[in-house]
Structures are given as structure tokens and as C-alpha cells.
Amino acid sequence: MGAFYIPEDAEAQFEERGYFVVRNLISAQAVEAVRSELERVIAEKPEGFRLTTDRTDDTGVDGDAAVWAVGDRDLHSRVLWEEWLTAENVIAMNRRFLGENVRVQGTRFFTKQARIGESVPWHQDIWLWERDASHGIRPHKREHFNCWVALEAVDLENGCLHVMPGSHKGDVIEHVQYDGLHPEIPRELVAERTLEPVPLGPGDAVVWHAHMWHMSPPNPSDRTRWGGVMITFREEMAEKANQADRGMLIRNGMACSYPGPIHK
Ligand SMILES: O=C(O)CCC(=O)C(=O)O
């Protein structure tokens, strides 16, 4: 694996384009540890994790093979805390962008399966989060830091993320439920806009603005496409955003030790 690298102008890219790419955010060893932990969670289904199997079509696949997302919003995994959320470069990056006191909103993995992995439709995370949240927190949500990390090579063949550069500067669009996995940006608005695939190597990451339009296409290849997002935010917005219960990741510039599950 190569060196950890954040573009010098990452802040400007985030502002202008709504995203930037980081190389080697987590090590090959951490990628392996996280993958093994996800395999364990899918096989053992311990309490507290959210495994998603909902689909729009019938593939005949069921059981563990049907799981395409694993959520650990309430920090039930010590392995994910130590190997993923508090990996050295993850902490360094969060300090650079968010400061010395940072909380984690949650983490979710997208274990897109080979051949049957469905597309995730165009959306803005802010809209999905806000649709069932209490009123009045939208402005603060702008400050969330969404970092999606590849757990293997992700590319055009196996359904890597696609983004629409600059789309975060527009409005939050009312999403519509068609036949996709969840509500999406009206399809007529997406047509004819410039989209960009974001291929990544294992351990690389893409960080995007919560208002940015993004999607991932199906995975018709024989390879899986695993990756996961960690969502963090500054401590001072926790109260305003009704998220003061979220786990403290960095306190006074230091990575926190594993706090245990938030809601047991
Ligand atoms: O991993 C994917 O395919 C989709 C991820 C995504 O859209 C998200 O985290 O908001």
C-alpha cells in the first residue's frame, strides 16, 4: 500500500466540487480486520447491528448472501472502533477538518454483492437523514463529514460510487420514491448532468458534503464491492442537532478509547 495522502487543496475541492479523495486512509491490515468483523457480524447477527436485505427484485438469494448493508450506528463493535473509526489517519483527518473535539454520528457498510448488487439511486444524504428527523436541525447538518472508505478495489465494473461535482451548492431537493431501494432525486433532474465515477483502491476514501448528489450503479461483475461510510461532526453542534448522545471520537485532540455500545 502507498502513503497516506490528502490533497493540499482538499478544503477548496470540498467547497467547490463537494468532495475530495484521500489515498490510503486505512491500512491493508485494518481493511482485513474490518472485513473479518463484518463477516462475523453477518454470520452471527449479534444484537445491535442493523443488517439490510431489502431489495426491489427477487434474486432467489436469501440468508447471509442477501445482506447488502451492515449498520453499527450505536457502536456495538470494539473492532470497528479500534481498526476503523480511530485508525491513526482517520483521527488525523478528522482533526484537520473538524478540530479537537469530534463525535461520530454512526457508521454503515455497503457490502454490495457480486452479480446481484443493486444500484443505490441518486440522493442527497441530508434529505434521507432529515425526512424523519425533528424540525429545525437542517443548517447544522451541513457540517457533517461523510467519509466512505473502500474495503477492496472499487471501480466501474463492480459499482463504485458516482458523484455530481458542484451539486452540493444547489437546494436540498424533495426526493421521490420510484422503484429503487429508497427515495431519490427526481430522475428528470439527473438526466444530462455531468457525473463522475470515483474508483478507489482498498483503504482509499472519498469525503463528500451532505448535500452532494451521489449514487452507485449495480454490480454485474463476479467481484464483491465492499466499503463503508463513517459520519462525524464537531462536538459543538451535537446539542443543536439533537445528537449529544453520539460517541465521542476525539477529545482535546486525542482519540478516545472504545466507549461501549451507546444504547444497550
Ligand atoms: O455504498 C454505496 O453504494 C452507497 C453509499 C451511499 O450512497 C451513502 O453512504 O450515502
The ligand as a MOL file (V3000), in Angstrom:
LIG
                    3D

  0  0  0     0  0            999 V3000
M  V30 BEGIN CTAB
M  V30 COUNTS 10 9 0 0 0
M  V30 BEGIN ATOM
M  V30 1 O -22.0070 2.3280 -0.9820 0
M  V30 2 C -22.9170 2.6280 -1.7330 0
M  V30 3 O -23.1440 2.0150 -2.7780 0
M  V30 4 C -23.8190 3.7980 -1.4320 0
M  V30 5 C -23.3650 4.6540 -0.2980 0
M  V30 6 C -24.1840 5.8830 -0.1320 0
M  V30 7 O -24.8850 6.2960 -1.0060 0
M  V30 8 C -24.1350 6.6260 1.1260 0
M  V30 9 O -23.4120 6.2320 2.0520 0
M  V30 10 O -24.8480 7.6440 1.2360 0
M  V30 END ATOM
M  V30 BEGIN BOND
M  V30 1 2 1 2
M  V30 2 1 2 3
M  V30 3 1 2 4
M  V30 4 1 4 5
M  V30 5 1 5 6
M  V30 6 2 6 7
M  V30 7 1 6 8
M  V30 8 2 8 9
M  V30 9 1 8 10
M  V30 END BOND
M  V30 END CTAB
M  END
